[in-house]
Structure formats: C-alpha cells, structure tokens
Amino acid sequence: MKIRIGYELVYSCTQLIPMILTLNVHSSCAPFLLGPDQILTDPPTPMRGYRDLYGNWVTRLVLPPGDTLISNDAVIYDDGERDPEAPDAQQFPVQALPEETLVYLLGSRYCETDLLADEAWRLFGNGPTGWQRVQAICDFVHDHIKFGYEHARNTMTASQVYEAKAGVCRDYTHLAVAFCRCLNIPARYCMGYLSDIGEPPPYAEMDFAAWFEAYLGGEWHTFDPRNNKRLIGRVLMAQGRDATDVSLSNSFGPTLLKRFLVRADEVVETSD
C-alpha cells in the first residue's frame, strides 16, 4: 500500500532564530519513498542537512522574524502488514552484545536507569527473559500509565512518570526503555508517523508517535507500550537514546508554535 505522510508547522519569531529540525524519514526508510521527502518553508529559507550519530537526517536553518510555515508532503510504500513478532527471540548476555548496542544499555536524560533498577528487577526479574520479558514490561507500562495530553510535560522523566502514573506516548516509551535497560536489554527510542490504518473508529487527532526497539535475537524489534498491539503503517523518522536525540525541532531562541498538523493516510487507488 501507499501512505501519504506529511505535516504543517507554523513557527512565529520576533527575531532571527537558528533552528535544527528532525522532520525527514529515517535513512532506513528512505528506499521506500515514492517521491521526494523535502522540507518546504514559506517564506523560502536556506537550509542544509547532515546525518547525525543515529542515522537521523537533521536540517539546519535560520527562521526570519514573523511566521514561517514548515511543511512536507510525501508518499511512502508500506507492505500493509502489522508490526512483526518474534516471540522466541532471546536476549544476549551483556558480554555477547555488539558494541554498537551498548550505548542503549546506559542511562540517559529521560531514562534514569540508576533510579529505576531496583524496581525493574523487583517487577520483572523473576519472570521470563527475552521477548516475553519486554512484552511484560509493555503490558505493565500500558496499564500503569493513564494517557492524556493534559499530562504532557517535556521535562518528564521515566522515574517521574512512574510515580505520576500519567503521561503521553513519549512517557510510556521512556519508562519502558528505562526498564529494559535496567534488565540488560538494549532499547532505543523511536519517533515517527503512525497511521490509523486497520483500526476501528473513532480516530484521535493525528500526531507524531513514540515507540521503541529492543535488541533481541541479534535484531532490533518494535514495541509500542502506548498502544500495546501490533499496528500497520509505522514510519520511522528518528531514533536515539531518548527524546533528546529525536526532537522534532530545537530552536536557539524564543519561538512560538502556532500551528501543528500531521497526516499519515492510506492512498486509495481508484480505477478509471
């Protein structure tokens, strides 16, 4: 199937503001694009990009005073299948893990493994390992946290959301990632588009979504503690240690986000 993805963001500035954006699809998804994945600005603004340490495509620009529309409209191929499962995938002992996964065992800005290690082992240490342990973590986090945009706070950490028992998808993801790392399972934070394809109405207003990948059986596998089920039409934009590494935008000065629209819709083919 084909999925139309894109967004419209309007930022307002009172002065020249440097900004970096992480708004393109991840390099691993680029081969499936059916056209350009191009950031547009109105008024036109010079931009340049680079790949960061995690393979994310990052764009640099300087916003002028006034309102700037930042948008994208692209089409990407998707196999139409739900997120794959591998229930027999096992975790590796730390000494057998590839070096590139080790950074995803460490604590980070929003995933304080030092504060949650004892609780992680109390909750999950006597249960199954591998895929079943990660799924047990997702089950717990899904049931432990009450979802609501009114609970959103961009400074909320995993330990804080564990205590608050409320948050948004990034909070579910941070807590699950932290628990996995405490149990010696490499876990990396992911952000991107997530469609409603295959799901029953009513549909919530579209937003960017957060989930994570756990390293099991020699591969990275997708887990989604917010929805806690396998879904269709997940398009990765960025990945890293936590939300710090995948922020949609970082502005180096005062800005106001005046408009925020995201789409990820199936392209319905019609015959003449």
JOQUI-V93325 format. One record per residue. N is the residue number from 0. RES is the residue in one small letter. PSI is psi in whole degrees, 0 to 359 (NA if undefined). OMEGA is omega in whole degrees, -180 to 180 (NA if undefined). Layout:
BEGIN
n | res | psi | omega
N | RES | PSI | OMEGA
N | RES | PSI | OMEGA
END
This chain:
BEGIN
n | res | psi | omega
0 | m | 164 | 175
1 | k | 140 | 178
2 | i | 128 | 175
3 | r | 122 | -179
4 | i | 156 | 177
5 | g | 183 | -176
6 | y | 163 | 170
7 | e | 117 | 179
8 | l | 133 | 177
9 | v | 118 | 177
10 | y | 140 | 177
11 | s | 132 | -179
12 | c | 153 | 175
13 | t | 357 | -179
14 | q | 175 | 175
15 | l | 127 | -177
16 | i | 114 | 172
17 | p | 145 | -178
18 | m | 148 | 170
19 | i | 140 | -176
20 | l | 141 | 172
21 | t | 79 | -168
22 | l | 8 | 174
23 | n | 163 | 175
24 | v | 155 | -179
25 | h | 153 | -178
26 | s | 330 | 180
27 | s | 339 | 180
28 | c | 346 | -175
29 | a | 323 | -180
30 | p | 343 | -177
31 | f | 356 | 177
32 | l | 139 | 180
33 | l | 18 | 179
34 | g | 183 | -178
35 | p | 143 | 174
36 | d | 79 | -167
37 | q | 127 | 174
38 | i | 131 | 178
39 | l | 147 | 176
40 | t | 148 | 175
41 | d | 110 | 8
42 | p | 157 | 179
43 | p | 135 | -175
44 | t | 132 | 177
45 | p | 140 | -179
46 | m | 154 | 169
47 | r | 154 | -174
48 | g | 168 | 177
49 | y | 159 | 173
50 | r | 131 | 179
51 | d | 188 | -174
52 | l | 340 | -174
53 | y | 10 | -180
54 | g | 8 | 178
55 | n | 140 | 177
56 | w | 119 | -175
57 | v | 137 | -178
58 | t | 134 | 177
59 | r | 137 | 176
60 | l | 169 | 176
61 | v | 117 | -179
62 | l | 139 | 177
63 | p | 167 | 173
64 | p | 147 | -178
65 | g | 198 | -179
66 | d | 138 | 175
67 | t | 125 | 174
68 | l | 125 | 176
69 | i | 123 | -173
70 | s | 166 | 177
71 | n | 147 | 177
72 | d | 108 | -175
73 | a | 165 | 177
74 | v | 135 | -178
75 | i | 147 | 178
76 | y | 140 | 175
77 | d | 143 | -177
78 | d | 354 | 178
79 | g | 5 | 180
80 | e | 155 | 176
81 | r | 162 | 179
82 | d | 131 | -178
83 | p | 154 | 177
84 | e | 151 | 176
85 | a | 70 | -172
86 | p | 344 | 179
87 | d | 1 | -178
88 | a | 130 | -177
89 | q | 156 | 176
90 | q | 150 | 178
91 | f | 149 | 169
92 | p | 151 | -175
93 | v | 319 | -177
94 | q | 345 | -180
95 | a | 359 | -178
96 | l | 144 | 173
97 | p | 147 | -176
98 | e | 325 | -175
99 | e | 347 | 179
100 | t | 346 | -171
101 | l | 329 | 179
102 | v | 335 | -179
103 | y | 11 | 168
104 | l | 346 | -172
105 | l | 154 | 173
106 | g | 155 | -180
107 | s | 182 | -173
108 | r | 313 | -175
109 | y | 358 | -177
110 | c | 86 | -172
111 | e | 89 | -179
112 | t | 330 | -179
113 | d | 328 | -179
114 | l | 339 | -173
115 | l | 356 | -174
116 | a | 312 | -178
117 | d | 318 | -179
118 | e | 322 | 179
119 | a | 315 | -180
120 | w | 327 | 177
121 | r | 318 | -175
122 | l | 322 | -169
123 | f | 356 | -173
124 | g | 336 | -178
125 | n | 4 | -178
126 | g | 192 | 180
127 | p | 165 | 179
128 | t | 185 | 176
129 | g | 217 | -177
130 | w | 318 | -177
131 | q | 327 | 177
132 | r | 317 | 178
133 | v | 320 | 178
134 | q | 322 | 177
135 | a | 322 | 176
136 | i | 314 | 180
137 | c | 318 | 178
138 | d | 314 | -179
139 | f | 311 | -177
140 | v | 318 | 179
141 | h | 318 | -178
142 | d | 335 | -174
143 | h | 329 | -173
144 | i | 135 | 172
145 | k | 124 | -178
146 | f | 140 | 174
147 | g | 130 | -180
148 | y | 337 | 178
149 | e | 344 | 179
150 | h | 357 | -175
151 | a | 133 | 175
152 | r | 121 | -171
153 | n | 359 | 175
154 | t | 0 | -177
155 | m | 128 | 179
156 | t | 172 | -179
157 | a | 314 | -180
158 | s | 325 | 179
159 | q | 320 | 179
160 | v | 329 | 176
161 | y | 320 | 179
162 | e | 319 | -176
163 | a | 330 | -179
164 | k | 29 | 179
165 | a | 148 | 179
166 | g | 196 | 179
167 | v | 185 | -170
168 | c | 325 | 179
169 | r | 327 | -180
170 | d | 318 | 174
171 | y | 314 | -176
172 | t | 316 | 180
173 | h | 318 | -178
174 | l | 317 | 180
175 | a | 319 | 178
176 | v | 315 | -180
177 | a | 316 | 179
178 | f | 316 | 179
179 | c | 313 | -179
180 | r | 322 | 177
181 | c | 331 | -178
182 | l | 19 | 175
183 | n | 30 | 175
184 | i | 115 | 178
185 | p | 134 | -179
186 | a | 133 | 179
187 | r | 143 | -177
188 | y | 137 | -179
189 | c | 150 | 178
190 | m | 144 | 177
191 | g | 201 | 178
192 | y | 147 | 174
193 | l | 113 | -175
194 | s | 172 | 173
195 | d | 12 | -176
196 | i | 130 | 179
197 | g | 359 | -179
198 | e | 148 | -180
199 | p | 150 | 173
200 | p | 166 | 4
201 | p | 155 | -178
202 | y | 135 | 176
203 | a | 162 | 176
204 | e | 135 | -175
205 | m | 141 | 179
206 | d | 166 | 168
207 | f | 152 | -174
208 | a | 158 | 175
209 | a | 140 | 173
210 | w | 191 | 178
211 | f | 166 | 175
212 | e | 136 | 177
213 | a | 141 | -180
214 | y | 109 | -178
215 | l | 140 | 176
216 | g | 27 | 178
217 | g | 10 | -180
218 | e | 162 | 174
219 | w | 131 | -178
220 | h | 142 | -177
221 | t | 135 | 172
222 | f | 146 | -174
223 | d | 88 | -176
224 | p | 337 | 178
225 | r | 307 | -179
226 | n | 330 | 177
227 | n | 42 | 172
228 | k | 163 | -179
229 | r | 131 | -173
230 | l | 168 | -179
231 | i | 143 | 171
232 | g | 40 | 177
233 | r | 123 | -177
234 | v | 112 | -178
235 | l | 132 | 174
236 | m | 318 | -176
237 | a | 153 | 178
238 | q | 156 | -180
239 | g | 199 | -177
240 | r | 319 | 177
241 | d | 194 | -175
242 | a | 339 | 177
243 | t | 320 | -174
244 | d | 348 | -174
245 | v | 22 | -179
246 | s | 134 | 179
247 | l | 320 | -180
248 | s | 145 | 170
249 | n | 118 | 180
250 | s | 140 | -177
251 | f | 64 | -177
252 | g | 173 | -176
253 | p | 127 | 175
254 | t | 157 | 177
255 | l | 124 | 176
256 | l | 111 | -174
257 | k | 339 | -180
258 | r | 142 | -178
259 | f | 111 | -180
260 | l | 132 | 180
261 | v | 143 | 175
262 | r | 148 | 173
263 | a | 88 | -171
264 | d | 143 | 176
265 | e | 136 | 174
266 | v | 115 | -179
267 | v | 117 | -180
268 | e | 134 | 178
269 | t | 144 | 178
270 | s | 140 | 180
271 | d | NA | NA
END
